[in-house]
Amino acid sequence: MAYITSGYPEKSFTVDLALALGESGVDTLELGVPFSDPVADGPLIEKANHKALEFGFKFEHLREISKEVAPKVDTLWMGYFNSFYQQDMAKLIPEAREYGVNGLIIPDLPHEEALLYKNLFESNNMANISFVAPTDSKQRIAEVVKEAQKFIYMVAYTGITGSGVSEDLQPFLKDIKEFTKTPVYVGFGVNKKTAKAKVEGADGVIVGSAFIDILLKDELNYSQKIKECSELAKILKSEIN
Amino acid sequence: MGIRSDLEADFDFDIVDEFLDHFSMMVESMEIMILDLTKPKMYRRSVDELFRVFHNIKSASGFLKIISMNRLSKLVEDELELLRSSEVAINEETIAWLLNVSDMYSEWNDNFKNDTELSKVKFSLLKIPDIG
């Protein structure tokens, strides 16, 4: 599964890139909604978010991109709650479904608040992706995954090589799988080097920064960026299979 | 009913009260100690003090079964242990991460004071900076 920032550097590029990634083996695409304070994201994605906003991203652009991409590639919208809330969730969810979008990923919407929209998502056959983190208790995991749809977004530690904390995700995965049969995808810190290890015991990986890193390279033109991202998608696919 | 009520239902009132008093004091001193990490003369003392703070919170939150706080404290304690044994000067990214960590504990302190649900750990805190 791949994350890309919508509208960076422009709308038509996002469409071309999304379709190319679909052809390169990406099973599901996260279309990121640029946001000024993307608190759950790292510096690369934050930079792409800011640049997309500087370049004039509007929510309308996400709609236009989705109309072209979602019928061809399994597509989810990933964004911060305020972006969606401002569009009126009651109108937005059915509208997204019409474009072929299959769900929303909202990292700053707590599970308890997400339950308020449960009926809205279900009645439109849309998934609201559940998050679990290694800092969650087993009790918390059980509560969150009970309502999980499509897949569970498992947040992994990143950058802790050399510290005393184990990077071994297996105990955490075991805790999750004790309570659910919903597939578990590992996100955060997945790249060419880590994909194979991170996917072990999980059902998929979510890759964001590794693609955005390519998109932020000023020395590459649009077609080179698309080519490098497609190659990365193919490498990741072969690593995890 | 929030986190304080939950703790008072499960543990002796005096134990909870003592924890909350100490927790509040430790949280209030965190930010100053983190900022002192940027001052060469204060660095060694501050990194040791911070390590002790997170070690204490880790132990107490483990005893009181506040799992998310216990796990984050362990993570921070490990990072501080690395800093203690490193000869490399602390970088801005690590300072920024520690300040964000401090904000999380301040939020938890407010949760205790207002007896509200314990806030979830912000995912960005799980992205541990490279200390080098």
Interface residues (C-beta under 8 A of the other chain):
Chain A: V39 A40 D41 G42 P107 P110 E112 F131 A133 P134 T135 D136 S137 Q139 R140 V155 A156 Y157 T158 G159 I160 G162 S163 G164 V165 F188 G189
Chain B: I67 S68 R71 L72 K74 L75 E77 D78 E79 E81 L82 E117 K120 V121 K122 F123 S124 L126 K127 I128 P129 D130
